[in-house]
Amino acid sequence: MITRNFNINEKDVISNVTKAISEIFKGEKPIIISIGTDLSIGDSLGPIVGTLLKERGTDCFIYGALSNPVTAKDVENVKEFIASTHRGAKTLVIDAGIGEAQEVGKIKISPIELKPGIGVNKNLPAIGDASIIGIVAEKSRANYKFLNLTRLSPVYKMARYIACGIANYIDQCDYKKTKAL
């Protein structure tokens, strides 16, 4: 599978997110790792997704939420924890990203690991088996400034769509498991 891109203004964005996740994980429930912080609106996408999934009662392991975020500095520790606690489990990582002006508002789903912080020149270890990146701001020399000046409304809308897509996929996994019994 190649990277899929969906704009948050597309009609079927939630079902497209669900389908893309399904193509990657093929019925297997991933562990969700939502990276980011609530200290910056632009970087809050991951923790908002984690919070929405937890509030909904989504039946999977979720690391990272507004109340207990997984920040960029936590990535290495979380990666080690998941490797020792959930041996062999697949992981789906969600993070905010920056891109070209025409990419803002896009959700990018990839069947590859995520290198968090790359857009703001951080050198962190890669994490995950697949990733969802929500492009929340335009790339610039002062990336941190744009992440801090990002509007909450589109970030929250994107987070809702991502969380709904993930939850729909997890529900399908539970349905298939129940149906097989």
PEPE-V651729 format. One record per residue. N is the residue number from 1. PHI is phi as a letter, one per 40 degrees, with the letter a starting at -180 (NA if undefined). OMEGA is omega in whole degrees, 0 to 359 (* if undefined). D_CENTER is the distance of its C-alpha to the mean C-alpha in Angstrom with 1 decimal. Layout:
N;PHI;OMEGA;D_CENTER  N;PHI;OMEGA;D_CENTER
//
This chain:
1;NA;177;17.6  2;c;177;16.8  3;c;177;13.8  4;b;179;13.5  5;b;178;13.3  6;b;177;13.6  7;c;183;14.9  8;c;178;14.2  9;c;177;18.0  10;c;183;18.5  11;c;187;20.2  12;b;187;18.3  13;c;182;14.7  14;c;180;13.5  15;c;176;15.7  16;c;176;14.7  17;c;179;11.0  18;d;181;12.6  19;c;180;15.0  20;c;178;12.8  21;c;179;11.0  22;c;179;14.6  23;c;181;16.0  24;c;189;14.0  25;c;172;14.5  26;f;176;17.8  27;g;178;18.2  28;c;179;16.9  29;c;177;14.6  30;c;168;11.8  31;c;182;11.1  32;c;175;7.7  33;b;182;7.1  34;b;186;5.5  35;c;176;7.3  36;i;181;9.6  37;a;176;12.8  38;c;178;14.7  39;c;179;17.5  40;b;182;16.2  41;d;182;15.1  42;c;182;13.3  43;c;183;11.3  44;c;183;10.7  45;d;182;7.6  46;d;179;5.5  47;c;176;8.8  48;c;177;9.6  49;d;179;7.0  50;d;179;8.3  51;c;180;11.7  52;c;179;11.8  53;c;179;11.1  54;c;180;13.7  55;c;180;16.1  56;c;182;16.1  57;g;181;17.1  58;d;187;14.6  59;c;173;16.4  60;a;176;14.2  61;c;182;13.6  62;b;177;10.9  63;b;181;10.9  64;h;177;10.1  65;a;181;11.3  66;d;182;13.6  67;c;182;16.5  68;a;186;15.5  69;c;169;12.7  70;b;181;11.7  71;c;180;12.9  72;d;181;13.5  73;c;180;16.8  74;c;189;15.6  75;d;183;13.7  76;c;179;17.0  77;c;179;18.1  78;c;179;15.0  79;d;179;15.2  80;c;180;18.9  81;c;182;18.6  82;c;178;16.4  83;c;181;18.8  84;c;183;21.7  85;c;184;20.6  86;b;184;18.8  87;d;175;20.8  88;g;181;19.9  89;c;176;16.8  90;c;181;13.9  91;b;176;10.4  92;b;183;7.0  93;b;178;4.9  94;b;180;1.7  95;a;173;4.8  96;c;178;7.5  97;a;175;10.2  98;b;182;13.8  99;a;177;15.9  100;c;183;19.2  101;d;182;20.5  102;c;180;20.2  103;c;182;16.5  104;d;183;15.5  105;g;179;13.9  106;c;173;12.4  107;b;181;9.1  108;b;181;9.3  109;b;185;8.6  110;b;178;10.5  111;c;182;12.4  112;b;179;12.5  113;c;181;11.4  114;b;174;9.8  115;b;185;12.4  116;c;175;11.0  117;g;184;13.5  118;c;181;15.2  119;c;178;15.5  120;b;173;17.4  121;g;174;19.5  122;c;178;18.3  123;b;183;19.1  124;b;179;16.8  125;c;176;16.5  126;c;182;14.0  127;a;174;11.8  128;g;175;10.4  129;b;178;11.9  130;a;185;9.3  131;a;171;6.2  132;b;178;4.3  133;b;175;5.8  134;b;181;7.4  135;c;187;10.9  136;b;183;12.4  137;a;179;15.7  138;c;179;18.3  139;c;177;19.0  140;a;178;22.2  141;c;180;24.3  142;b;184;23.4  143;d;182;19.6  144;d;180;19.4  145;c;181;21.8  146;c;177;19.7  147;c;179;16.5  148;c;182;19.0  149;c;180;20.6  150;c;179;17.6  151;c;182;18.3  152;c;186;16.5  153;d;180;17.2  154;c;178;15.0  155;c;180;12.0  156;c;178;12.6  157;d;179;13.3  158;c;180;10.2  159;c;178;8.3  160;c;180;11.0  161;c;179;10.7  162;c;181;7.1  163;c;178;8.3  164;c;179;11.6  165;c;178;10.7  166;c;181;9.1  167;c;177;12.2  168;c;179;14.5  169;c;180;13.7  170;c;177;14.3  171;d;178;17.4  172;c;178;18.6  173;c;180;18.5  174;c;180;20.5  175;c;181;22.8  176;c;180;23.6  177;c;180;24.3  178;c;182;26.5  179;c;183;28.2  180;c;181;29.1  181;c;*;31.0
//
